[in-house]
Amino acid sequence: MPGSFDEREKAYEAKWAHDEELHFKVQARRNKLLGLWAANEMGLSGTPADDYVKAMIQAGLIRKGADPVFEKIQSDFTAHKLAHSKHAIHGKMEELFHLASEQVRSEQKS
């Protein structure tokens, strides 16, 4: 049984790396979908909507604060005088996380 511990350790590390990569892809996709939704809610289209989606993805990558994506949406909705509760925004974030997860997993199978 020499090496079996090392093999298990390497397998565990590979699984962890794969899971982290998958989670990153799902989060990025969720942020993109969230950006599209928020842009639509604010009446943005075309280049301004595309720019907003990019800004949303960036907000997720920077990770300053407790939840930078939520904070950005809440701030932008307030600036646009849109009344979406924290609960509604978090609900949409969760809904789109599940959709993003399905999309990414489906693409992985292809």
C-alpha positions as CSV (number, residue, x, y, z in Angstrom):
1,M,0.0,0.0,0.0
2,P,2.8,2.4,-0.4
3,G,1.7,5.6,-2.0
4,S,-2.1,5.1,-1.4
5,F,-2.2,8.0,1.1
6,D,-0.4,10.2,-1.4
7,E,-2.8,9.2,-4.2
8,R,-5.8,9.9,-2.0
9,E,-4.3,13.3,-1.1
10,K,-3.7,14.2,-4.7
11,A,-7.2,13.1,-5.7
12,Y,-8.7,15.2,-2.9
13,E,-6.7,18.2,-3.9
14,A,-7.7,17.7,-7.6
15,K,-11.4,17.5,-6.5
16,W,-11.0,20.6,-4.3
17,A,-9.4,22.5,-7.2
18,H,-12.2,21.4,-9.6
19,D,-14.9,22.4,-7.1
20,E,-13.3,25.8,-6.6
21,E,-13.1,26.4,-10.3
22,L,-16.7,25.3,-10.8
23,H,-17.9,27.6,-8.0
24,F,-16.0,30.5,-9.5
25,K,-17.6,29.9,-12.9
26,V,-21.1,29.7,-11.3
27,Q,-20.5,32.9,-9.3
28,A,-19.3,34.8,-12.4
29,R,-22.3,33.5,-14.5
30,R,-24.7,34.5,-11.7
31,N,-23.2,38.0,-11.6
32,K,-23.6,38.3,-15.3
33,L,-27.2,37.2,-15.2
34,L,-27.8,39.5,-12.2
35,G,-26.2,42.4,-14.1
36,L,-28.6,41.7,-17.0
37,W,-31.6,41.6,-14.7
38,A,-30.6,44.8,-12.8
39,A,-29.8,46.7,-16.1
40,N,-33.2,45.8,-17.4
41,E,-34.8,46.9,-14.1
42,M,-33.1,50.3,-14.4
43,G,-34.1,50.6,-18.1
44,L,-30.6,50.2,-19.5
45,S,-30.0,48.7,-22.9
46,G,-27.3,48.4,-25.5
47,T,-23.8,49.6,-24.5
48,P,-24.9,51.0,-21.1
49,A,-26.4,47.6,-20.2
50,D,-23.3,45.8,-21.4
51,D,-21.1,48.1,-19.4
52,Y,-23.3,47.6,-16.3
53,V,-23.0,43.8,-16.7
54,K,-19.2,44.1,-16.9
55,A,-19.2,46.3,-13.8
56,M,-21.3,43.7,-12.0
57,I,-18.8,40.9,-12.9
58,Q,-16.0,43.1,-11.7
59,A,-17.8,43.9,-8.4
60,G,-17.9,40.1,-7.8
61,L,-14.2,39.7,-8.5
62,I,-13.0,42.6,-6.3
63,R,-14.7,41.3,-3.1
64,K,-14.6,44.4,-1.0
65,G,-17.2,44.4,1.8
66,A,-19.5,41.7,2.9
67,D,-21.3,41.3,-0.4
68,P,-20.1,43.7,-3.0
69,V,-22.6,42.5,-5.7
70,F,-25.6,43.0,-3.5
71,E,-24.3,46.4,-2.3
72,K,-23.8,47.6,-5.9
73,I,-27.3,46.6,-6.9
74,Q,-28.9,48.1,-3.8
75,S,-26.9,51.3,-4.3
76,D,-27.8,51.5,-8.0
77,F,-31.4,50.7,-7.4
78,T,-31.6,53.5,-4.8
79,A,-29.9,55.9,-7.2
80,H,-32.5,55.0,-9.8
81,K,-35.3,55.3,-7.2
82,L,-36.3,51.6,-7.7
83,A,-38.0,50.1,-4.7
84,H,-36.6,46.5,-4.4
85,S,-36.3,45.2,-0.9
86,K,-33.2,43.5,0.4
87,H,-35.2,40.3,0.5
88,A,-36.3,40.6,-3.1
89,I,-32.7,41.3,-4.3
90,H,-31.3,38.3,-2.3
91,G,-34.1,36.2,-3.7
92,K,-33.2,37.1,-7.2
93,M,-29.5,36.5,-6.5
94,E,-30.4,33.0,-5.2
95,E,-32.7,32.2,-8.1
96,L,-30.0,33.3,-10.6
97,F,-27.3,31.3,-8.7
98,H,-29.3,28.1,-9.3
99,L,-29.9,29.0,-12.9
100,A,-26.1,29.7,-13.4
101,S,-25.2,26.5,-11.7
102,E,-27.5,24.5,-14.1
103,Q,-26.0,26.3,-17.1
104,V,-22.4,25.8,-16.1
105,R,-23.0,22.1,-15.2
106,S,-24.8,21.6,-18.5
107,E,-21.9,23.1,-20.4
108,Q,-19.4,20.9,-18.5
109,K,-21.3,17.8,-19.7
110,S,-21.1,18.9,-23.3
